[in-house]
Amino acid sequence: MSPDTVRLRKADIAAGLTPAYTIPVVPPSAWTVNSRRSVRIGRVLLLCVLAVQAGLSSRMGGRAFPGEARTLVHGHLQLDAFGSVPLADPASGLPSLYPVLAALTDSAFGLTGVRVLSLLAMLGTTAFVYALSARLFRARAALGAAALFSVCESTVFSGFLADGAALGLCLLVLAGWLVARGGGERPGAVLLAVVPAVLSAAFAWGTVLFLPTLVVLAALTCLPGGPGKAVLRAVLFAVPTGLLLYAGALLLTAWAGPGQALRHASDTPAAVLWDIAQWGGLVFLCAVGGGAAYVRRARLAETSWARIAVPGRVRRVLLAVLLCASPLLAVGYVLVTPGEAVAFQNLGYGLALAAPLAGLGLSRLVGAHFRNPQLGILVYVAVLVLGLVRAHNAFVPPDSTRATEALAKIVTADGRYLADEPAVPAYYLRDRTREAQWERTGRTETPRDLAAGRYDAVVLSGRPDSAEDTALTRSLRANPHYRLLTEDAYVSAAGPSSYRIWIKK
């Protein structure tokens, strides 16, 4: 502004003249603080992310997986017996909780309704991932975290699976968000996170592995606050959570394993690691990059003016290591568990806790003032394509339609039946048979009962090259009591197979 302009402006002010126009005050950045405008923009974009996630998950479908059928059959047994069924359930989580909820939903809306329940839980998980990321790293990182997590293979897969993993994950991330709230000003606020943390373990045992992560997170998010308040927050969360979990474990008479596996015990560690890398490797790399950028600089250059409490370098290092280590916990569990390990979709537990750092890494990749948006779009599209393709390749349930129709014509209310996956026919034929009429192969009495012709029908659905299936098929062909009724081929994620139904002559 020239000296003459300044002199004229002072003269106008002295004369009391109103200026013809005024230049509005422009904030340095709209992404720095949670203003009303930034909150509205973030929520609208979050709705777009959730819409994409819902579309990707709802495109999957088909008949029930054996694990889904086992969960629903057990839930209907609990309902029919008013909860008197022994607590020995193949599904993850408390046997009398999710299976009963799934059975109630199945009675009203069918299998699709149970899967939609998981979809709603997974959409809620993405929303809580956004909230947790916004609490830790502000709105830009939150949008990136929600966008990346919503298209992961584990998210798309579990989002339409009749399993307790989605509800358990939703409660776990809700507990993480509550843990991060309050900071050092309200240490007792972490007590609100105890209830969802314990419930998450009741829906899915695998979440117990990540509860110590929330304990450390409670201490690291104590800002502003000293070491004393940080330890107090961690203790206030850890002690009641541990006591409730211990009390719940004492009430159970049997321990249920954490979910059904999607891999075979014969898979090599290299093959398992390759599958894990495809399930969430890109998101993990983004989290590592975000952690390195966060340790180097707490805020973007465009937000350095903001009056926001920033943790020191030591606390930033600890937070980055904590969140990046979450997926590695799930990976280690898969590798060290012998035989059938936890299902790969449970890796989403660790990815959900690492998503805030992945969103921060995506934000730093785009740069201050959105200098490189094409890089962020490239990473998002890569995660989207890989997650969509892998999830749909894995979500291929056995097509039991024609086999079930054939069985419906021969089963009776007093028959005795043998199957390698008895839950599938027991679920679809529950109006004609009882669950106790279906027996699983592999029992010591099975060869003797087959030789005596004590089963009215035998249903084999395993892979033809499996040792057990080959032995049973050879035995049935040489058995004078049985003949092959039908053979219906199908394709699953494990490869081509077929349903073979043998009936008595």
PyMOL commands that set and color helices and strands:
alter all, ss='L'
color gray80, all
select helices_A, chain A and resi 3-15+36-58+66-80+98-150+153-158+165-180+187-203+205-220+227-251+269-296+301-303+313-336+344-366+368-370+373-394+401-408+423-428+435-437+446-452+467-477
alter helices_A, ss='H'
color red, helices_A
select strands_A, chain A and resi 417-419+438-440+457-460+482-492+495-504
alter strands_A, ss='S'
color yellow, strands_A
deselect
rebuild
show_as cartoon
